[in-house]
Amino acid sequence: MSSGAAPLPRRQPRVAVLGAGSWGTTMASIAAQSSPTVLWARSAAVAHEVSAQHTNSTYLPDISLPPSLLATSSLEEAVSEADVLVCAVPSQGLRGVLEQIAPMVRPWVPVVSLAKGLELDTQKRMTEVIADVLPGHPAGALAGPNIAIEVMTGYAAAATLAMPDEGTAARLADLFRTSLFRIYSTTDVIGVEIAGALKNVYAIAVGMADGAGAGFNTKAMVMTRAAREMSILGQALGGERETFSGLAGVGDLIVTCTSPHSRNRYVGEQLGRGRTIAEVLAGMRQVAEGVKTSSVAIKLAADAGVELPIAREVDAVVNADATAQDAYRGLLRRPPGHETKGDAW
């Protein structure tokens, strides 16, 4: 294969999922239906609950997990025999976990990132972090309009799996494809990762509109212009235009901006109601990736020579002293130009 990856074994590959939050547990549950799968949890109590009671009440209450899914709080136990690694660790913690497992992972094992964020210190995508720590391992990303609780409840959903090599992407997609969870494949790793990261920023913007009492017209306007803004940066960084109108782009943007289960939309809604970012984050159990991604997106845009007006206003609210009302006033002061050939906003 062009990526240099070893072919997946003929037996069902052993899958290790790192991160027992709602989405990591969901993907591990899907993989466990067809392949031996181990879920790594930081908490020994969570690992024991998953293995012994087949539940994860902390992150997926009232949901039954497959009895075949095993869990552990030992990284070595999770990864030492794995044929495929799936990383569901939040973006700011991924490098640290990878550094711990680097001596334990077998050569050439493909790594799939589920994290939808950008590393704060380096401005790197998750596959770039993987390449830093695990050189030689084919690295890709899975993204799409996926709310974990809905997938686990049995609602139909779809996602895109991006790997540098088309054959590897297709074979890995088979591990997670079910009759209700459709997995498409692509080689546009950059586009899928940029779309997955930025949609969280824009969900905060739409949430702020909700919290401030804006109408559906306003929210539709922001979502539509956000899709263009996301595409402009993604293409400037090497992503393919079509990706941003697909599942990882517009698809994920829609669900993250509208679902009551969306953590990033919730953050924006609370900000729109006048709470501070510190107050909002203090009450959350899981990570809202868009909070830190907003500042990274601004830096990437500056380096690429493009503007991200919506992301900039979100960054001013979550990382400075601006309010949601300030953000919308700032956006509306910008004169509109040509819809498809002008600036992002």
Secondary structure, 3 states (H helix, E strand, C coil): CCCCCCCCCCCCCCEEEECCCHHHHHHHHHHHCCCCEEEECCCHHHHHHHHHHCCECCCECCCCCCCCCEEECCHHHHHCCCCEEEECCCHHHHHHHHHHHCCCCCCCCCEEECCCCCCCCCCCCHHHHHHHHCCCCCEEEEECCCCHHHHHHCCCEEEEEECCCHHHHHHHHHHHCCCCEEEEEECCHHHHHHHHHHHHHHHHHHHHHHHCCCCHHHHHHHHHHHHHHHHHHHHHCCCCHHHHHCHHHHHHHHHHHHCCCCHHHHHHHHHHCCCCHHHHHHCCCCCCCHHHHHHHHHHHHHHHCCCCHHHHHHHHHHHCCCCHHHHHHHHHHCCCCCCCCCCCC
